[in-house]
Amino acid sequence: MGLDYWDDSRSIDYLLSRSEVDADRIECTGLSGGGWRTNILAALDKRIKASVSVGWMTTGDYQQIYNLDSAIGPYCLLPGVWNRMDVPDLTILSVPHASMVIVGSEDHLFPPEAQVEAVRQIQKGFEWAGCPDHFRFYHPLKPHCYDIDIQEKAFDWFRQHL
């Protein structure tokens, strides 16, 4: 995960070296493992002003038991971290920047009760930080995908916050 973060953060360095890129309008989005990487990057790199994580939200306790198709593989393990924080905490760490989480209700990689619990925790974190309107959850009747409907929701979120 550290290597992924390093690579993703260097990508932002490159973007910011371009004259046509506005440093105040950097956003990040991704599906599945890319959603996980979005959560990490938005949590650790404050240059990300808005993010949309698609197809990756759960809690550690639920997921370790469920773990269908090894949805949490070795690339998601953060040694020495899981006993101190959980998956939703990564999204909360993006405060005060805008964060949207999208998981289809038919996405069987993550248990529905874990999705609901993760969202509850994230909402509570954004409320505690005084910016509840900077978090949104979209839960369409869809499988694990990033189709045109979801893309439109993500673009709307970015337009709203950037």
Backbone torsions as a table, in degrees:
resi	resn	phi	psi	omega
1	MET	NA	-36.3	178.7
2	GLY	-61.9	-38.2	177.8
3	LEU	-67.2	-40.7	177.0
4	ASP	-60.9	-45.7	179.6
5	TYR	-60.5	-44.8	179.8
6	TRP	-57.6	-49.2	-179.9
7	ASP	-61.1	-45.6	-178.1
8	ASP	-64.7	-40.5	179.5
9	SER	-66.8	-37.3	176.9
10	ARG	-67.0	-28.8	175.6
11	SER	-64.3	-37.9	176.6
12	ILE	-66.7	-40.4	175.9
13	ASP	-54.7	-46.2	-180.0
14	TYR	-62.3	-48.6	179.6
15	LEU	-54.1	-43.5	-177.5
16	LEU	-71.3	-14.7	175.4
17	SER	-79.4	-10.2	-178.9
18	ARG	-89.5	132.8	-176.5
19	SER	-66.5	-27.0	-177.9
20	GLU	-82.8	-2.9	-177.8
21	VAL	-96.4	129.1	177.6
22	ASP	-90.2	115.1	-177.1
23	ALA	-61.9	-20.8	179.9
24	ASP	-88.5	4.2	-176.6
25	ARG	-132.1	39.6	178.3
26	ILE	-87.4	128.3	-180.0
27	GLU	-128.4	166.1	-179.2
28	CYS	-145.9	140.6	175.7
29	THR	-150.8	157.6	177.4
30	GLY	-172.7	158.5	179.3
31	LEU	-107.9	138.0	173.0
32	SER	62.7	-119.0	176.3
33	GLY	-57.9	-30.6	175.2
34	GLY	-69.5	-30.6	174.0
35	GLY	-67.3	-40.8	175.9
36	TRP	-61.2	-46.3	178.9
37	ARG	-63.2	-35.4	176.1
38	THR	-61.3	-45.1	179.0
39	ASN	-59.2	-44.8	-178.9
40	ILE	-65.6	-48.3	-176.6
41	LEU	-63.8	-44.5	180.0
42	ALA	-65.4	-31.3	179.2
43	ALA	-72.2	-38.9	-169.9
44	LEU	-102.1	-19.6	-176.4
45	ASP	-119.1	103.4	-174.3
46	LYS	-71.3	-0.5	173.5
47	ARG	-74.0	-17.3	175.2
48	ILE	-78.0	115.7	-176.8
49	LYS	-92.8	-23.2	177.8
50	ALA	-153.2	146.4	-179.8
51	SER	-141.1	154.3	173.1
52	VAL	-135.9	111.0	177.3
53	SER	-96.8	123.5	-175.7
54	VAL	-117.3	129.9	173.2
55	GLY	69.4	34.4	176.5
56	TRP	-160.0	86.0	173.2
57	MET	-154.4	132.2	-176.7
58	THR	-165.1	-174.0	167.0
59	THR	-120.2	152.4	-176.5
60	GLY	-60.8	-44.0	-177.3
61	ASP	-61.3	-47.7	178.8
62	TYR	-64.3	-43.8	-172.6
63	GLN	-69.0	-35.7	-179.2
64	GLN	-63.1	-33.4	178.4
65	ILE	-77.8	-44.0	-173.5
66	TYR	-77.3	-65.0	175.1
67	ASN	34.0	49.1	177.4
68	LEU	-60.4	133.7	179.8
69	ASP	53.5	29.5	179.9
70	SER	51.8	47.3	-178.0
71	ALA	-57.2	-32.0	172.6
72	ILE	-105.1	101.7	-179.8
73	GLY	-98.3	-174.7	-177.8
74	PRO	-58.7	-29.1	-178.7
75	TYR	-69.5	-14.0	179.6
76	CYS	-97.0	-6.7	-176.6
77	LEU	-79.7	133.8	177.8
78	LEU	-118.0	92.1	-176.0
79	PRO	-53.2	133.9	177.7
80	GLY	76.8	8.6	-176.2
81	VAL	-110.8	-40.9	-170.2
82	TRP	-61.7	-21.1	175.8
83	ASN	-84.6	0.8	-180.0
84	ARG	-117.5	-25.0	-178.6
85	MET	-153.2	167.0	-176.9
86	ASP	-124.2	172.2	-177.4
87	VAL	-53.2	-47.9	179.6
88	PRO	-60.6	-28.8	179.9
89	ASP	-60.7	-31.6	178.9
90	LEU	-62.0	-40.7	178.1
91	THR	-68.2	-40.5	179.0
92	ILE	-61.2	-33.6	179.8
93	LEU	-64.5	-13.4	178.9
94	SER	-78.9	-9.4	177.3
95	VAL	-53.5	137.8	9.9
96	PRO	-92.6	6.2	-177.6
97	HIS	-72.0	159.3	-174.9
98	ALA	-76.8	135.6	-179.2
99	SER	-138.2	126.2	175.9
100	MET	-116.8	137.0	176.5
101	VAL	-117.4	129.9	178.9
102	ILE	-124.8	123.9	174.3
103	VAL	-140.3	126.4	178.4
104	GLY	-67.7	141.9	179.4
105	SER	-67.8	-15.0	176.5
106	GLU	-104.9	16.7	176.6
107	ASP	-82.8	103.2	-173.1
108	HIS	-85.1	5.6	176.7
109	LEU	-76.9	-20.7	-177.2
110	PHE	-130.4	129.3	-176.3
111	PRO	-63.5	137.0	-177.4
112	PRO	-54.8	-41.0	-179.2
113	GLU	-66.5	-29.0	177.1
114	ALA	-72.8	-37.1	176.2
115	GLN	-61.3	-47.9	-178.8
116	VAL	-62.3	-44.0	-180.0
117	GLU	-66.3	-41.6	178.6
118	ALA	-60.7	-45.1	-179.8
119	VAL	-64.2	-39.4	177.6
120	ARG	-59.1	-45.1	-179.4
121	GLN	-65.2	-42.3	-179.4
122	ILE	-65.2	-45.8	178.4
123	GLN	-57.6	-43.6	180.0
124	LYS	-62.4	-40.4	178.7
125	GLY	-64.8	-43.5	179.3
126	PHE	-68.8	-35.4	175.2
127	GLU	-64.5	-46.4	179.3
128	TRP	-58.0	-37.4	-179.0
129	ALA	-78.2	-5.1	177.1
130	GLY	83.6	16.0	178.6
131	CYS	-137.3	60.6	-178.3
132	PRO	-61.8	-26.4	-180.0
133	ASP	-76.9	-2.1	177.6
134	HIS	-91.7	4.4	176.0
135	PHE	-127.3	140.1	175.4
136	ARG	-145.2	144.2	175.2
137	PHE	-118.7	130.5	175.9
138	TYR	-119.4	126.8	-171.8
139	HIS	-129.2	68.9	-176.1
140	PRO	-73.3	160.8	176.7
141	LEU	-79.1	76.5	-174.9
142	LYS	-145.6	160.0	173.5
143	PRO	-83.6	-163.5	178.9
144	HIS	-71.8	95.8	-176.2
145	CYS	-158.1	169.2	175.6
146	TYR	-135.5	65.9	-175.3
147	ASP	-80.4	-177.3	-175.2
148	ILE	-61.0	-38.1	177.5
149	ASP	-60.4	-46.8	-179.9
150	ILE	-67.0	-40.3	177.2
151	GLN	-60.0	-41.9	178.7
152	GLU	-62.7	-39.9	177.0
153	LYS	-63.2	-41.1	178.8
154	ALA	-64.6	-45.6	-179.8
155	PHE	-64.1	-38.4	175.9
156	ASP	-61.0	-43.3	179.0
157	TRP	-60.3	-45.6	179.9
158	PHE	-64.0	-42.6	178.3
159	ARG	-61.9	-38.8	-179.3
160	GLN	-65.5	-36.7	-172.2
161	HIS	-105.5	-7.0	177.9
162	LEU	-119.4	NA	NA
